[in-house]
Amino acid sequence: MGKVCAIFGGSRGIGKAVAELLAQKGCHLAIIGRNLEVAQTTAQSLGAGHLAIKCDVSSEQEVQSAFEEMQRNLGPINYLVNAAGINRDGLLLRVKTEDMVAQIHTNLLGTMFTCKAAVKSMIQQQGGAIVNIGSVVGLKGNSGQSVYSATKAGLVGFSRSLAKEVAKKQIRVNVVAPGFIHTEMTAHLEEDQLKQAILLGRFGEPREVAQAVVFLLESPYVTGSILVVDGGLHLMT
Ligand code: NDP
């Protein structure tokens, strides 16, 4: 039987690349995002038997409904990937309060909501694996990204603590911390300038992050880890 996996933010970018790898491995996927049409297009592109769900992770009620829909259509979940994220970059003095709140609600609180719902189901099955997508910025900090960085650093503390809480139930929790990856989130950046700070001399591809996510989902003796996937950026800055 293929594993059942929920991918929040699975409709585009890194989450979509994770979905593609897991579909190749025979998993049954729920592709979750705010834009249902985009999620449906992605789910259909993966082949038959996958589900698209409309859900804003910053709403606990919508997260709850998404898990109920998954349970009804796919059964209990084995894997959870949290790739839903936004950035509203700017120097702190210029960041609007609503943009601070939006980043905290989506990147941090949203992951707490999905993990809470997933852990409830995984405890009943005595097992499961969660990967939360952080960022190298959450480990190193970055000027112009203080709020985003705080949400990603928060994910590290949250994931490590949760790993301790649920290990006895055979549930593992890990973080992947990407550097600059080619997605819509980074499309506006000056790549030529930024890649000079990357050891491997280039931005990464979503599939290269997805490989790390799948590795952690499938590694039975890894929990509470932070896997940096940044082409060596963290050594340079
Ligand atoms: P994209 O912008 O390409 O994709 C973001 C995904 O998240 C989409 O599927 C989007 O769907 C979904 N999403 C956004 N907000 C919400 C929400 N409130 N509720 C549900 N789904 C939501 O981003 P990336 O693939 O680049 O980023 C994925 C993760 O990786 C993010 O957490 C990001 O912070 C992190 N990351 C990315 C890096 C990069 O260089 N690209 C570097 C480091 C970390 P929809 O809009 O339909 O809701």
Residues whose N, C-alpha, C, O or C-beta is under 5 A from the ligand:
A	BS01	NDP	G9 G10 S11 R12 G13 I14 G15 I32 G33 R34 N35 C55 D56 V57 S58 A83 A84 G85 I86 T106 I133 G134 S135 P178 G179 F180 I181 T183 E184 M185 T186
